Amino acid sequence: MLIAGNWKMYKRASETADFCLGLSPPPGVDVVICPPYTSLAMAAASGVTVYAQNVHWASEGAFTGEVSAEMLLDLGVKGSIVGHSERRQHFCETDETAWSRAEHALEAGLGVIYCVGEQEEEREAGHTEEVLRRQVSVLQPREGLVVAYEPVWAIGTGRTATAKQAQDAHAFIKSLVKVPVLYGGSVKPENAQELLSQQDIDGALVGGASLEVESFRAICETAARLS
């Protein structure tokens, strides 16, 4: 089981060092943290497995503000999140550009957590499977590729998909692409056991609850018990 913490634009290098010092991941679960770029080197030096939050599709070039897979590998980073809904919403990421990023990262030797998920109005209109099918259609199973199902209406809102909603979405994604699938969307210690015990949920991409070492450790310990 894989538990990844997406810190988004939080934590400076000194805060990252303190967090990593207190983490102590339990045996029996793969634990990843995804800090902002300025904290990647500090986190990687701690010995914790580190993923970036984004990666470019080219090895180098005139791409101001972007970071390549090769640069991340040079820091000791092991992988990257790709296609997070906030990248899609605020930075015009598309299914095609997200897969371009993921494909190059995988070819370079990075792991990838590839995010998919529907908007609230899409779920209410009964279009969840249609949206997931479109988003997953660009994927090709590759070693190191993991999908994260994150219903957009549950990200940063405190709302969480029910265990059945999450299980149904995970089963559907796995019917389309044979890769591990994580759940993301307001995962916290209080709901981790119910979510992670579902048959087709292979771990979690944790947002806000990953910013405090105690709550993140508690989710990791739950995953370890269920593994």
N, CA and C atoms as a LAMMPS dump frame, in Angstrom:
ITEM: TIMESTEP
0
ITEM: NUMBER OF ATOMS
681
ITEM: BOX BOUNDS ff ff ff
-5.0000000000000000e+02 5.0000000000000000e+02
-5.0000000000000000e+02 5.0000000000000000e+02
-5.0000000000000000e+02 5.0000000000000000e+02
ITEM: ATOMS id mol type element x y z
1 1 1 N 0.846 -1.191 0
2 1 2 C 0 0 0
3 1 3 C 0.882 1.242 0
4 2 1 N 0.47 2.256 -0.739
5 2 2 C 1.23 3.49 -0.879
6 2 3 C 0.461 4.651 -0.259
7 3 1 N 1.128 5.399 0.596
8 3 2 C 0.556 6.616 1.166
9 3 3 C 1.469 7.78 0.777
10 4 1 N 0.913 8.749 0.047
11 4 2 C 1.685 9.907 -0.408
12 4 3 C 1.082 11.177 0.164
13 5 1 N 1.939 12.073 0.629
14 5 2 C 1.491 13.347 1.167
15 5 3 C 1.796 14.482 0.209
16 6 1 N 0.758 15.145 -0.297
17 6 2 C 0.92 16.291 -1.203
18 6 3 C 0.846 17.579 -0.383
19 7 1 N 2.002 18.221 -0.235
20 7 2 C 2.068 19.411 0.605
21 7 3 C 1.638 20.684 -0.099
22 8 1 N 1.458 20.62 -1.413
23 8 2 C 1.06 21.8 -2.19
24 8 3 C 2.053 22.935 -1.915
25 9 1 N 1.616 24.174 -1.766
26 9 2 C 2.56 25.279 -1.564
27 9 3 C 2.676 25.614 -0.074
28 10 1 N 3.072 24.602 0.703
29 10 2 C 3.276 24.755 2.132
30 10 3 C 4.64 24.182 2.515
31 11 1 N 5.186 24.689 3.568
32 11 2 C 6.424 24.255 4.228
33 11 3 C 7.7 24.734 3.521
34 12 1 N 8.493 25.476 4.32
35 12 2 C 9.827 25.871 3.877
36 12 3 C 10.802 24.752 4.213
37 13 1 N 12.066 24.917 3.8
38 13 2 C 13.057 23.854 3.97
39 13 3 C 13.247 23.48 5.438
40 14 1 N 13.283 24.458 6.329
41 14 2 C 13.493 24.16 7.747
42 14 3 C 12.317 23.38 8.325
43 15 1 N 11.11 23.719 7.916
44 15 2 C 9.928 22.987 8.37
45 15 3 C 9.924 21.558 7.814
46 16 1 N 10.4 21.426 6.599
47 16 2 C 10.505 20.101 5.984
48 16 3 C 11.474 19.224 6.757
49 17 1 N 12.597 19.785 7.158
50 17 2 C 13.597 19.022 7.922
51 17 3 C 12.998 18.529 9.23
52 18 1 N 12.253 19.375 9.917
53 18 2 C 11.64 18.986 11.189
54 18 3 C 10.612 17.872 10.963
55 19 1 N 9.816 18.002 9.911
56 19 2 C 8.794 16.995 9.613
57 19 3 C 9.442 15.64 9.343
58 20 1 N 10.438 15.621 8.491
59 20 2 C 11.086 14.356 8.124
60 20 3 C 11.745 13.7 9.336
61 21 1 N 12.286 14.511 10.22
62 21 2 C 12.919 13.982 11.42
63 21 3 C 11.914 13.252 12.301
64 22 1 N 10.675 13.728 12.31
65 22 2 C 9.659 13.128 13.177
66 22 3 C 8.768 12.104 12.517
67 23 1 N 9.008 11.792 11.24
68 23 2 C 8.062 10.948 10.513
69 23 3 C 8.14 9.471 10.893
70 24 1 N 9.289 8.849 10.775
71 24 2 C 9.476 7.425 11.088
72 24 3 C 8.386 6.552 10.455
73 25 1 N 8.4 6.369 9.123
74 25 2 C 7.362 5.566 8.472
75 25 3 C 7.309 4.144 9.017
76 26 1 N 6.115 3.599 9.257
77 26 2 C 6.002 2.23 9.778
78 26 3 C 6.357 1.212 8.713
79 27 1 N 6.824 0.029 9.091
80 27 2 C 7.09 -1.021 8.107
81 27 3 C 5.79 -1.523 7.495
82 28 1 N 5.897 -2.05 6.288
83 28 2 C 4.736 -2.642 5.644
84 28 3 C 3.933 -1.701 4.781
85 29 1 N 4.382 -0.449 4.638
86 29 2 C 3.677 0.515 3.789
87 29 3 C 4.715 1.399 3.114
88 30 1 N 4.485 1.739 1.852
89 30 2 C 5.353 2.668 1.128
90 30 3 C 4.872 4.082 1.4
91 31 1 N 5.779 4.932 1.875
92 31 2 C 5.428 6.298 2.255
93 31 3 C 6.213 7.283 1.396
94 32 1 N 5.503 8.248 0.837
95 32 2 C 6.091 9.266 -0.034
96 32 3 C 5.622 10.632 0.436
97 33 1 N 6.525 11.622 0.422
98 33 2 C 6.09 13.002 0.636
99 33 3 C 6.396 13.804 -0.621
100 34 1 N 5.532 14.769 -0.898
101 34 2 C 5.637 15.584 -2.11
102 34 3 C 5.71 17.058 -1.713
103 35 1 N 6.898 17.549 -1.357
104 35 2 C 7.044 18.93 -0.925
105 35 3 C 7.115 19.884 -2.115
106 36 1 N 7.057 21.2 -1.863
107 36 2 C 7.318 22.154 -2.943
108 36 3 C 8.778 22.071 -3.385
109 37 1 N 9.069 22.634 -4.548
110 37 2 C 10.401 22.501 -5.139
111 37 3 C 11.524 22.942 -4.202
112 38 1 N 11.303 24.016 -3.448
113 38 2 C 12.377 24.551 -2.613
114 38 3 C 12.742 23.637 -1.454
115 39 1 N 11.894 22.639 -1.17
116 39 2 C 12.157 21.721 -0.067
117 39 3 C 12.541 20.321 -0.538
118 40 1 N 12.628 20.11 -1.845
119 40 2 C 12.892 18.762 -2.346
120 40 3 C 14.246 18.236 -1.898
121 41 1 N 15.284 19.054 -2.014
122 41 2 C 16.63 18.591 -1.657
123 41 3 C 16.715 18.255 -0.177
124 42 1 N 16.138 19.095 0.661
125 42 2 C 16.156 18.851 2.098
126 42 3 C 15.426 17.558 2.426
127 43 1 N 14.274 17.345 1.812
128 43 2 C 13.502 16.134 2.076
129 43 3 C 14.246 14.892 1.585
130 44 1 N 14.828 14.964 0.397
131 44 2 C 15.539 13.812 -0.147
132 44 3 C 16.742 13.45 0.711
133 45 1 N 17.403 14.44 1.269
134 45 2 C 18.583 14.188 2.108
135 45 3 C 18.218 13.471 3.402
136 46 1 N 16.938 13.532 3.794
137 46 2 C 16.503 12.904 5.048
138 46 3 C 16.372 11.389 4.926
139 47 1 N 16.325 10.886 3.699
140 47 2 C 16.132 9.455 3.488
141 47 3 C 14.69 9.056 3.234
142 48 1 N 13.738 9.994 3.389
143 48 2 C 12.336 9.731 3.072
144 48 3 C 12.179 9.691 1.552
145 49 1 N 11.314 8.843 1.037
146 49 2 C 11.059 8.815 -0.406
147 49 3 C 10.312 10.085 -0.798
148 50 1 N 10.844 10.774 -1.813
149 50 2 C 10.342 12.102 -2.17
150 50 3 C 9.882 12.125 -3.622
151 51 1 N 8.685 12.675 -3.846
152 51 2 C 8.165 12.955 -5.181
153 51 3 C 7.978 14.469 -5.301
154 52 1 N 8.132 14.984 -6.525
155 52 2 C 7.792 16.379 -6.799
156 52 3 C 6.285 16.504 -7.023
157 53 1 N 5.829 17.738 -7.182
158 53 2 C 4.405 17.973 -7.428
159 53 3 C 4.089 18.172 -8.909
160 54 1 N 5.131 18.279 -9.719
161 54 2 C 4.954 18.459 -11.161
162 54 3 C 6.296 18.235 -11.829
163 55 1 N 6.287 17.923 -13.128
164 55 2 C 7.523 17.689 -13.875
165 55 3 C 7.245 18.004 -15.342
166 56 1 N 8.258 18.529 -16.046
167 56 2 C 8.062 18.909 -17.442
168 56 3 C 8.261 17.721 -18.378
169 57 1 N 7.78 17.871 -19.628
170 57 2 C 7.88 16.785 -20.609
171 57 3 C 9.177 16.806 -21.405
172 58 1 N 10.017 17.826 -21.211
173 58 2 C 11.29 17.89 -21.922
174 58 3 C 12.441 17.757 -20.938
175 59 1 N 13.583 17.287 -21.448
176 59 2 C 14.768 17.134 -20.605
177 59 3 C 15.389 18.474 -20.275
178 60 1 N 15.309 19.406 -21.216
179 60 2 C 15.839 20.759 -21.012
180 60 3 C 15.258 21.651 -22.095
181 61 1 N 15.474 22.959 -21.985
182 61 2 C 14.987 23.863 -23.021
183 61 3 C 14.492 25.177 -22.463
184 62 1 N 13.903 25.976 -23.353
185 62 2 C 13.439 27.316 -22.986
186 62 3 C 12.02 27.221 -22.418
187 63 1 N 11.931 26.688 -21.207
188 63 2 C 10.647 26.497 -20.533
189 63 3 C 10.721 27.162 -19.153
190 64 1 N 10.628 28.468 -19.141
191 64 2 C 10.804 29.241 -17.911
192 64 3 C 9.847 28.767 -16.818
193 65 1 N 10.404 28.502 -15.644
194 65 2 C 9.596 28.111 -14.495
195 65 3 C 9.357 26.626 -14.372
196 66 1 N 9.813 25.838 -15.352
197 66 2 C 9.578 24.389 -15.305
198 66 3 C 10.817 23.649 -14.799
199 67 1 N 10.621 22.387 -14.414
200 67 2 C 11.695 21.538 -13.887
201 67 3 C 11.6 20.177 -14.571
202 68 1 N 12.751 19.667 -15.025
203 68 2 C 12.763 18.413 -15.777
204 68 3 C 12.913 17.204 -14.864
205 69 1 N 12.594 16.037 -15.422
206 69 2 C 12.777 14.783 -14.69
207 69 3 C 14.238 14.58 -14.328
208 70 1 N 15.131 14.943 -15.243
209 70 2 C 16.557 14.764 -15
210 70 3 C 17.038 15.637 -13.846
211 71 1 N 16.502 16.838 -13.725
212 71 2 C 16.846 17.722 -12.607
213 71 3 C 16.366 17.131 -11.287
214 72 1 N 15.162 16.554 -11.316
215 72 2 C 14.626 15.95 -10.1
216 72 3 C 15.452 14.748 -9.681
217 73 1 N 15.815 13.911 -10.636
218 73 2 C 16.643 12.747 -10.329
219 73 3 C 17.978 13.167 -9.731
220 74 1 N 18.52 14.272 -10.223
221 74 2 C 19.797 14.769 -9.726
222 74 3 C 19.721 15.156 -8.251
223 75 1 N 18.508 15.518 -7.79
224 75 2 C 18.312 15.887 -6.378
225 75 3 C 18.033 14.67 -5.496
226 76 1 N 17.841 13.507 -6.107
227 76 2 C 17.463 12.326 -5.336
228 76 3 C 15.971 12.12 -5.248
229 77 1 N 15.217 12.865 -6.044
230 77 2 C 13.76 12.718 -6.085
231 77 3 C 13.411 11.449 -6.864
232 78 1 N 12.413 10.711 -6.392
233 78 2 C 12.079 9.407 -6.958
234 78 3 C 10.877 9.429 -7.898
235 79 1 N 10.095 10.505 -7.916
236 79 2 C 8.916 10.521 -8.762
237 79 3 C 8.231 11.869 -8.722
238 80 1 N 7.022 11.933 -9.292
239 80 2 C 6.281 13.193 -9.334
240 80 3 C 4.783 12.929 -9.431
241 81 1 N 4.01 13.811 -8.837
242 81 2 C 2.578 13.909 -9.135
243 81 3 C 2.449 14.534 -10.516
244 82 1 N 1.45 14.11 -11.274
245 82 2 C 1.172 14.708 -12.586
246 82 3 C -0.334 14.856 -12.749
247 83 1 N -0.765 15.986 -13.313
248 83 2 C -2.17 16.162 -13.67
249 83 3 C -3.102 16.426 -12.514
250 84 1 N -2.585 16.93 -11.393
251 84 2 C -3.462 17.243 -10.263
252 84 3 C -4.538 18.231 -10.702
253 85 1 N -5.713 18.142 -10.112
254 85 2 C -6.832 18.989 -10.534
255 85 3 C -6.512 20.473 -10.393
256 86 1 N -5.664 20.83 -9.443
257 86 2 C -5.288 22.243 -9.304
258 86 3 C -4.398 22.691 -10.453
259 87 1 N -3.583 21.779 -10.993
260 87 2 C -2.809 22.086 -12.202
261 87 3 C -3.751 22.238 -13.397
262 88 1 N -4.759 21.38 -13.458
263 88 2 C -5.72 21.459 -14.562
264 88 3 C -6.551 22.734 -14.461
265 89 1 N -6.969 23.088 -13.237
266 89 2 C -7.848 24.244 -13.035
267 89 3 C -7.121 25.564 -13.205
268 90 1 N -5.951 25.699 -12.58
269 90 2 C -5.28 27.001 -12.526
270 90 3 C -4.218 27.192 -13.604
271 91 1 N -3.706 26.101 -14.181
272 91 2 C -2.58 26.223 -15.099
273 91 3 C -2.848 25.538 -16.444
274 92 1 N -4.122 25.341 -16.756
275 92 2 C -4.55 24.893 -18.091
276 92 3 C -3.968 23.541 -18.496
277 93 1 N -3.695 22.669 -17.53
278 93 2 C -3.23 21.323 -17.847
279 93 3 C -4.351 20.559 -18.543
280 94 1 N -4.002 19.776 -19.545
281 94 2 C -4.973 18.942 -20.252
282 94 3 C -4.579 17.474 -20.099
283 95 1 N -5.454 16.579 -20.518
284 95 2 C -5.12 15.163 -20.482
285 95 3 C -3.858 14.893 -21.308
286 96 1 N -3.751 15.549 -22.454
287 96 2 C -2.623 15.301 -23.35
288 96 3 C -1.311 15.836 -22.768
289 97 1 N -1.32 17.062 -22.233
290 97 2 C -0.07 17.599 -21.674
291 97 3 C 0.313 16.854 -20.399
292 98 1 N -0.685 16.446 -19.628
293 98 2 C -0.384 15.688 -18.411
294 98 3 C 0.283 14.368 -18.768
295 99 1 N -0.25 13.669 -19.788
296 99 2 C 0.368 12.405 -20.157
297 99 3 C 1.759 12.626 -20.754
298 100 1 N 1.976 13.733 -21.474
299 100 2 C 3.324 14.026 -21.989
300 100 3 C 4.31 14.149 -20.838
301 101 1 N 3.892 14.813 -19.775
302 101 2 C 4.746 14.937 -18.594
303 101 3 C 5.006 13.553 -17.984
304 102 1 N 3.932 12.804 -17.824
305 102 2 C 4.061 11.489 -17.192
306 102 3 C 4.932 10.554 -18.02
307 103 1 N 4.738 10.554 -19.326
308 103 2 C 5.483 9.642 -20.191
309 103 3 C 6.984 9.915 -20.118
310 104 1 N 7.362 11.197 -20.172
311 104 2 C 8.791 11.511 -20.103
312 104 3 C 9.358 11.163 -18.731
313 105 1 N 8.594 11.451 -17.688
314 105 2 C 9.065 11.136 -16.333
315 105 3 C 9.299 9.639 -16.178
316 106 1 N 8.375 8.823 -16.672
317 106 2 C 8.517 7.371 -16.572
318 106 3 C 9.716 6.881 -17.384
319 107 1 N 9.897 7.427 -18.574
320 107 2 C 11.032 7.036 -19.405
321 107 3 C 12.359 7.423 -18.75
322 108 1 N 12.356 8.524 -18
323 108 2 C 13.58 8.977 -17.332
324 108 3 C 13.882 8.184 -16.066
325 109 1 N 12.91 7.413 -15.586
326 109 2 C 13.126 6.601 -14.398
327 109 3 C 12.431 7.089 -13.149
328 110 1 N 11.547 8.079 -13.281
329 110 2 C 10.756 8.543 -12.139
330 110 3 C 9.461 7.747 -12.032
331 111 1 N 8.967 7.594 -10.818
332 111 2 C 7.615 7.117 -10.62
333 111 3 C 6.64 8.244 -10.874
334 112 1 N 5.395 7.922 -11.162
335 112 2 C 4.374 8.938 -11.435
336 112 3 C 3.089 8.597 -10.698
337 113 1 N 2.53 9.589 -9.998
338 113 2 C 1.178 9.51 -9.453
339 113 3 C 0.311 10.389 -10.351
340 114 1 N -0.517 9.757 -11.173
341 114 2 C -1.281 10.45 -12.207
342 114 3 C -2.71 10.671 -11.718
343 115 1 N -3.114 11.927 -11.596
344 115 2 C -4.39 12.274 -10.955
345 115 3 C -5.536 12.38 -11.954
346 116 1 N -6.672 11.798 -11.58
347 116 2 C -7.904 11.914 -12.357
348 116 3 C -9.051 12.15 -11.373
349 117 1 N -10.172 12.651 -11.895
350 117 2 C -11.334 12.857 -11.03
351 117 3 C -12.326 13.814 -11.647
352 118 1 N -13.58 13.699 -11.215
353 118 2 C -14.666 14.473 -11.803
354 118 3 C -15.016 15.697 -10.962
355 119 1 N -15.569 16.713 -11.63
356 119 2 C -16.128 17.874 -10.949
357 119 3 C -17.469 17.497 -10.313
358 120 1 N -17.916 18.313 -9.35
359 120 2 C -19.186 18.024 -8.67
360 120 3 C -20.352 17.99 -9.652
361 121 1 N -20.402 18.958 -10.582
362 121 2 C -21.518 18.994 -11.516
363 121 3 C -21.49 17.801 -12.466
364 122 1 N -20.31 17.278 -12.747
365 122 2 C -20.203 16.094 -13.597
366 122 3 C -20.741 14.86 -12.884
367 123 1 N -20.458 14.741 -11.592
368 123 2 C -21.009 13.622 -10.826
369 123 3 C -22.525 13.743 -10.729
370 124 1 N -23.012 14.946 -10.422
371 124 2 C -24.455 15.125 -10.264
372 124 3 C -25.209 14.844 -11.564
373 125 1 N -24.543 15.074 -12.695
374 125 2 C -25.175 14.815 -13.989
375 125 3 C -25.026 13.365 -14.425
376 126 1 N -24.363 12.539 -13.588
377 126 2 C -24.192 11.134 -13.911
378 126 3 C -23.083 10.856 -14.911
379 127 1 N -22.115 11.77 -15.011
380 127 2 C -21.066 11.656 -16.018
381 127 3 C -19.721 11.212 -15.442
382 128 1 N -19.699 10.704 -14.213
383 128 2 C -18.427 10.349 -13.586
384 128 3 C -17.634 9.362 -14.427
385 129 1 N -18.272 8.281 -14.869
386 129 2 C -17.547 7.272 -15.634
387 129 3 C -17.085 7.815 -16.983
388 130 1 N -17.886 8.661 -17.588
389 130 2 C -17.494 9.27 -18.865
390 130 3 C -16.235 10.119 -18.699
391 131 1 N -16.186 10.908 -17.626
392 131 2 C -15.021 11.758 -17.364
393 131 3 C -13.79 10.909 -17.078
394 132 1 N -13.949 9.912 -16.222
395 132 2 C -12.81 9.061 -15.881
396 132 3 C -12.302 8.299 -17.108
397 133 1 N -13.22 7.844 -17.948
398 133 2 C -12.813 7.125 -19.161
399 133 3 C -11.972 8.042 -20.058
400 134 1 N -12.406 9.293 -20.208
401 134 2 C -11.644 10.242 -21.036
402 134 3 C -10.262 10.507 -20.45
403 135 1 N -10.202 10.727 -19.14
404 135 2 C -8.93 11.045 -18.514
405 135 3 C -7.963 9.864 -18.542
406 136 1 N -8.498 8.667 -18.366
407 136 2 C -7.651 7.476 -18.313
408 136 3 C -7.275 6.998 -19.714
409 137 1 N -8.016 7.428 -20.731
410 137 2 C -7.797 6.921 -22.091
411 137 3 C -6.401 7.218 -22.618
412 138 1 N -5.742 8.233 -22.093
413 138 2 C -4.396 8.577 -22.572
414 138 3 C -3.322 7.718 -21.916
415 139 1 N -3.686 6.967 -20.884
416 139 2 C -2.688 6.227 -20.11
417 139 3 C -2.32 4.903 -20.756
418 140 1 N -1.062 4.544 -20.579
419 140 2 C -0.567 3.237 -20.969
420 140 3 C 0.113 2.627 -19.748
421 141 1 N -0.275 1.426 -19.326
422 141 2 C 0.338 0.826 -18.131
423 141 3 C 1.851 0.768 -18.273
424 142 1 N 2.533 1.285 -17.287
425 142 2 C 3.993 1.295 -17.284
426 142 3 C 4.474 1.038 -15.859
427 143 1 N 5.628 0.43 -15.732
428 143 2 C 6.22 0.268 -14.409
429 143 3 C 6.45 1.643 -13.792
430 144 1 N 6.036 1.801 -12.547
431 144 2 C 6.187 3.083 -11.868
432 144 3 C 4.982 3.993 -11.959
433 145 1 N 3.964 3.611 -12.758
434 145 2 C 2.765 4.439 -12.907
435 145 3 C 1.7 4.029 -11.904
436 146 1 N 1.199 5.01 -11.171
437 146 2 C 0.092 4.842 -10.234
438 146 3 C -0.936 5.915 -10.556
439 147 1 N -2.209 5.572 -10.518
440 147 2 C -3.282 6.551 -10.7
441 147 3 C -3.804 6.971 -9.332
442 148 1 N -4.136 8.235 -9.191
443 148 2 C -4.822 8.717 -7.985
444 148 3 C -6.201 9.233 -8.39
445 149 1 N -7.245 8.595 -7.854
446 149 2 C -8.604 9.085 -8.088
447 149 3 C -8.917 10.137 -7.037
448 150 1 N -9.096 11.373 -7.51
449 150 2 C -9.407 12.485 -6.616
450 150 3 C -10.647 13.216 -7.125
451 151 1 N -11.822 12.887 -6.599
452 151 2 C -13.004 13.665 -6.992
453 151 3 C -12.781 15.128 -6.639
454 152 1 N -12.865 16 -7.63
455 152 2 C -12.477 17.401 -7.438
456 152 3 C -13.292 18.054 -6.333
457 153 1 N -14.539 17.632 -6.174
458 153 2 C -15.412 18.223 -5.17
459 153 3 C -15.003 17.837 -3.743
460 154 1 N -14.06 16.914 -3.603
461 154 2 C -13.612 16.486 -2.271
462 154 3 C -12.217 16.987 -1.936
463 155 1 N -11.6 17.772 -2.813
464 155 2 C -10.225 18.226 -2.594
465 155 3 C -10.239 19.558 -1.86
466 156 1 N -9.715 19.552 -0.646
467 156 2 C -9.615 20.778 0.135
468 156 3 C -10.931 21.309 0.644
469 157 1 N -11.994 20.516 0.561
470 157 2 C -13.319 20.979 0.961
471 157 3 C -13.76 20.394 2.296
472 158 1 N -13.05 19.356 2.757
473 158 2 C -13.494 18.643 3.941
474 158 3 C -14.503 17.561 3.636
475 159 1 N -15.04 17.563 2.405
476 159 2 C -15.966 16.513 1.979
477 159 3 C -15.156 15.33 1.458
478 160 1 N -15.672 14.148 1.666
479 160 2 C -14.999 12.934 1.223
480 160 3 C -15.998 12.048 0.504
481 161 1 N -15.544 11.4 -0.563
482 161 2 C -16.398 10.405 -1.202
483 161 3 C -16.714 9.316 -0.19
484 162 1 N -17.919 8.76 -0.264
485 162 2 C -18.213 7.615 0.588
486 162 3 C -17.317 6.457 0.172
487 163 1 N -17.186 5.49 1.062
488 163 2 C -16.372 4.323 0.734
489 163 3 C -16.893 3.641 -0.528
490 164 1 N -18.208 3.583 -0.683
491 164 2 C -18.787 2.941 -1.871
492 164 3 C -18.497 3.751 -3.127
493 165 1 N -18.641 5.086 -3.051
494 165 2 C -18.33 5.916 -4.213
495 165 3 C -16.873 5.732 -4.629
496 166 1 N -15.981 5.736 -3.65
497 166 2 C -14.557 5.569 -3.944
498 166 3 C -14.282 4.194 -4.533
499 167 1 N -14.839 3.156 -3.915
500 167 2 C -14.632 1.793 -4.4
501 167 3 C -15.138 1.633 -5.833
502 168 1 N -16.322 2.16 -6.113
503 168 2 C -16.886 2.033 -7.457
504 168 3 C -15.997 2.718 -8.495
505 169 1 N -15.509 3.914 -8.153
506 169 2 C -14.651 4.649 -9.089
507 169 3 C -13.329 3.921 -9.303
508 170 1 N -12.761 3.374 -8.227
509 170 2 C -11.5 2.651 -8.345
510 170 3 C -11.665 1.39 -9.191
511 171 1 N -12.729 0.668 -8.963
512 171 2 C -12.979 -0.544 -9.747
513 171 3 C -13.14 -0.201 -11.223
514 172 1 N -13.824 0.902 -11.505
515 172 2 C -14.026 1.319 -12.894
516 172 3 C -12.694 1.683 -13.542
517 173 1 N -11.862 2.447 -12.838
518 173 2 C -10.551 2.827 -13.387
519 173 3 C -9.709 1.583 -13.664
520 174 1 N -9.73 0.646 -12.729
521 174 2 C -8.936 -0.579 -12.917
522 174 3 C -9.459 -1.442 -14.062
523 175 1 N -10.734 -1.288 -14.415
524 175 2 C -11.261 -2.02 -15.574
525 175 3 C -10.726 -1.435 -16.879
526 176 1 N -10.213 -0.195 -16.813
527 176 2 C -9.698 0.486 -18.004
528 176 3 C -8.189 0.428 -18.115
529 177 1 N -7.497 0.441 -16.983
530 177 2 C -6.035 0.43 -16.985
531 177 3 C -5.559 -0.348 -15.772
532 178 1 N -4.653 -1.281 -15.982
533 178 2 C -4.22 -2.194 -14.926
534 178 3 C -3.031 -1.598 -14.164
535 179 1 N -3.33 -0.651 -13.292
536 179 2 C -2.306 -0.042 -12.437
537 179 3 C -2.888 0.132 -11.039
538 180 1 N -2.034 0.293 -10.021
539 180 2 C -2.555 0.599 -8.686
540 180 3 C -3.278 1.947 -8.692
541 181 1 N -4.307 2.063 -7.858
542 181 2 C -5.094 3.3 -7.791
543 181 3 C -5.201 3.761 -6.339
544 182 1 N -4.805 4.997 -6.094
545 182 2 C -4.911 5.616 -4.778
546 182 3 C -6.177 6.449 -4.705
547 183 1 N -6.684 6.66 -3.479
548 183 2 C -7.785 7.6 -3.284
549 183 3 C -7.238 8.899 -2.71
550 184 1 N -7.72 10.022 -3.238
551 184 2 C -7.37 11.326 -2.678
552 184 3 C -8.603 12.2 -2.563
553 185 1 N -8.664 13.007 -1.536
554 185 2 C -9.816 13.896 -1.351
555 185 3 C -10.249 13.908 0.091
556 186 1 N -9.599 14.79 0.889
557 186 2 C -9.92 14.94 2.315
558 186 3 C -9.735 13.644 3.099
559 187 1 N -8.674 12.904 2.776
560 187 2 C -8.312 11.737 3.582
561 187 3 C -7.727 12.212 4.899
562 188 1 N -8.173 11.619 6.004
563 188 2 C -7.68 11.999 7.322
564 188 3 C -7.693 10.764 8.227
565 189 1 N -7.085 10.847 9.407
566 189 2 C -7.035 9.665 10.272
567 189 3 C -8.41 9.072 10.565
568 190 1 N -9.435 9.923 10.648
569 190 2 C -10.765 9.453 11.028
570 190 3 C -11.439 8.6 9.951
571 191 1 N -11.094 8.819 8.681
572 191 2 C -11.768 8.039 7.632
573 191 3 C -10.82 7.103 6.883
574 192 1 N -9.552 7.093 7.275
575 192 2 C -8.56 6.318 6.525
576 192 3 C -8.87 4.82 6.521
577 193 1 N -9.267 4.275 7.655
578 193 2 C -9.49 2.829 7.71
579 193 3 C -10.63 2.406 6.797
580 194 1 N -11.736 3.134 6.829
581 194 2 C -12.886 2.758 5.986
582 194 3 C -12.521 2.828 4.512
583 195 1 N -11.79 3.87 4.113
584 195 2 C -11.416 4.021 2.711
585 195 3 C -10.386 2.976 2.289
586 196 1 N -9.336 2.831 3.091
587 196 2 C -8.225 1.962 2.697
588 196 3 C -8.566 0.477 2.767
589 197 1 N -9.659 0.137 3.437
590 197 2 C -10.053 -1.273 3.519
591 197 3 C -10.88 -1.718 2.312
592 198 1 N -11.202 -0.787 1.406
593 198 2 C -11.958 -1.161 0.211
594 198 3 C -11.086 -1.994 -0.733
595 199 1 N -11.699 -2.933 -1.415
596 199 2 C -10.978 -3.928 -2.206
597 199 3 C -10.048 -3.331 -3.252
598 200 1 N -10.482 -2.271 -3.942
599 200 2 C -9.714 -1.745 -5.069
600 200 3 C -8.971 -0.455 -4.748
601 201 1 N -8.883 -0.089 -3.482
602 201 2 C -8.131 1.1 -3.077
603 201 3 C -6.752 0.658 -2.598
604 202 1 N -5.728 1.117 -3.29
605 202 2 C -4.362 0.651 -3.046
606 202 3 C -3.517 1.632 -2.24
607 203 1 N -4.159 2.64 -1.673
608 203 2 C -3.429 3.624 -0.886
609 203 3 C -4.118 4.965 -0.968
610 204 1 N -3.406 6.02 -0.593
611 204 2 C -4.029 7.344 -0.53
612 204 3 C -3.046 8.432 -0.926
613 205 1 N -3.583 9.455 -1.579
614 205 2 C -2.858 10.707 -1.807
615 205 3 C -3.48 11.715 -0.855
616 206 1 N -2.724 12.077 0.164
617 206 2 C -3.244 12.851 1.29
618 206 3 C -2.85 14.318 1.134
619 207 1 N -3.805 15.214 1.312
620 207 2 C -3.536 16.642 1.22
621 207 3 C -3.277 17.268 2.579
622 208 1 N -4.273 17.992 3.095
623 208 2 C -4.093 18.748 4.331
624 208 3 C -3.615 17.931 5.51
625 209 1 N -4.08 16.693 5.632
626 209 2 C -3.693 15.859 6.776
627 209 3 C -2.236 15.41 6.706
628 210 1 N -1.568 15.647 5.565
629 210 2 C -0.148 15.287 5.462
630 210 3 C 0.768 16.395 5.955
631 211 1 N 0.205 17.543 6.297
632 211 2 C 1.039 18.678 6.723
633 211 3 C 1.455 18.584 8.188
634 212 1 N 0.726 17.811 8.973
635 212 2 C 1.085 17.586 10.373
636 212 3 C 1.598 16.174 10.516
637 213 1 N 2.784 16.036 11.094
638 213 2 C 3.419 14.722 11.121
639 213 3 C 2.585 13.698 11.886
640 214 1 N 1.885 14.116 12.937
641 214 2 C 1.101 13.171 13.734
642 214 3 C -0.062 12.599 12.928
643 215 1 N -0.794 13.451 12.207
644 215 2 C -1.943 12.957 11.443
645 215 3 C -1.475 12.129 10.25
646 216 1 N -0.39 12.533 9.605
647 216 2 C 0.114 11.757 8.474
648 216 3 C 0.628 10.395 8.935
649 217 1 N 1.335 10.383 10.058
650 217 2 C 1.825 9.115 10.598
651 217 3 C 0.665 8.194 10.951
652 218 1 N -0.409 8.754 11.491
653 218 2 C -1.572 7.939 11.863
654 218 3 C -2.183 7.272 10.63
655 219 1 N -2.261 7.983 9.511
656 219 2 C -2.792 7.397 8.279
657 219 3 C -1.856 6.289 7.792
658 220 1 N -0.56 6.549 7.87
659 220 2 C 0.421 5.531 7.452
660 220 3 C 0.317 4.281 8.325
661 221 1 N 0.105 4.465 9.618
662 221 2 C -0.019 3.314 10.515
663 221 3 C -1.285 2.524 10.232
664 222 1 N -2.365 3.209 9.883
665 222 2 C -3.591 2.518 9.474
666 222 3 C -3.344 1.672 8.233
667 223 1 N -2.651 2.264 7.261
668 223 2 C -2.335 1.527 6.031
669 223 3 C -1.475 0.308 6.325
670 224 1 N -0.516 0.469 7.218
671 224 2 C 0.368 -0.649 7.567
672 224 3 C -0.416 -1.794 8.195
673 225 1 N -1.408 -1.461 9.028
674 225 2 C -2.226 -2.511 9.663
675 225 3 C -3.053 -3.267 8.642
676 226 1 N -3.468 -2.572 7.585
677 226 2 C -4.34 -3.179 6.579
678 226 3 C -3.563 -3.903 5.493
679 227 1 N -2.263 -3.678 5.424
680 227 2 C -1.448 -4.269 4.354
681 227 3 C -1.268 -5.764 4.558
